[in-house]
């Protein structure tokens, strides 16, 4: 069963899926293993992920392992209609299309839950929230869930702290082979791929403000610096602020940073990062975008209230004319720019190869273990398996400790 926009796009979608498969060797290795072992035979897996070729490949990997797979999107603007049509043609149950309104978005989440999944793979925790608030009839089927992103993990940890969470969740986001690579190198490259492709703007010589210096912020700042930007970081954490300064960036409060900004990128996972009077201090022509999960970091209502007109001047770019005549530009409605902008393709396939390998192995881990209710990190064994498979695929060999070195590392008796 599927509900998609246009099945005539299936051929092009399959071509894109086949392209990313060639660049996701770890997931392909796991797929071959799962075809033989069938760890998900008789199991239904429901997912709420960005619907694009790389996530479709994860769905096909789970399907190869014997699962009935039902998928929907986790962002109304990030769905690739050709990839969704291709997935439907390849036998996945898939529900979603680009430009859904809120009602349609939650309707398709419920369509996945109608399959009564045993395992959930979520990105941002919207499906898990619907399960707990509206679809409690499905809770009895759930053995556990995986959560892909920082924002979702924070929501679920708060939910567990309040005693509301009803099943175990593996925080895939907290795996080393996820956040050290996906959050940093993936977000950094894909954000600027989307920004530059959407705006046709030169980054060199611009003042780029990065709000937040977590792993995603680190990656964005690194890529901005590499493109020749003058990078300014804003933070609330004193340790991260010190790190940003010693990494070579200027650090200041948001109110001071916006006065210099040519481009502002929010990546905090929090609400109202740019709001209120912040817009009054921006230069004419300042561009705003968000690389955090939800469209809450840039307060669009406050921006609209201070403007006299709003119009789309280029696909995925809105121009807000302020009362004093300044022009401020908002990309992709303030949603996740690397996937929601018209040119957004998401993270490179080689990066998502590791993240989705962790997802595939964590789904199996949930089924094979009696986990306690709560949010837990993916086991280190999964991290090391993914890292070793990735190194092998890259034809990289590393050293191992000798027996004497192992003995030394475990001893307390030897010193100077």
Secondary structure as UniProt FT lines:
FT   STRAND          2..3
FT   HELIX           7..9
FT   HELIX           10..21
FT   TURN            22..23
FT   HELIX           25..37
FT   TURN            39..42
FT   STRAND          44..48
FT   HELIX           53..64
FT   TURN            65..66
FT   STRAND          68..72
FT   TURN            76..77
FT   HELIX           81..89
FT   TURN            90..91
FT   STRAND          93..95
FT   TURN            98..99
FT   HELIX           102..113
FT   TURN            114..115
FT   STRAND          119..122
FT   HELIX           126..133
FT   HELIX           136..141
FT   STRAND          144..147
FT   HELIX           150..161
FT   TURN            162..163
FT   STRAND          168..171
FT   HELIX           172..174
FT   HELIX           176..178
FT   HELIX           179..186
FT   HELIX           187..199
FT   TURN            204..205
FT   STRAND          207..211
FT   HELIX           215..226
FT   TURN            227..228
FT   STRAND          230..234
FT   HELIX           238..246
FT   TURN            247..248
FT   STRAND          250..251
FT   HELIX           254..260
FT   STRAND          263..266
FT   HELIX           276..281
FT   TURN            284..285
FT   STRAND          287..290
FT   TURN            295..296
FT   HELIX           300..305
FT   STRAND          307..314
FT   TURN            315..316
FT   STRAND          317..322
FT   TURN            323..324
FT   STRAND          327..331
FT   HELIX           332..334
FT   HELIX           337..340
FT   TURN            342..343
FT   HELIX           349..368
FT   STRAND          374..377
FT   HELIX           380..393
FT   TURN            394..395
FT   HELIX           403..409
//
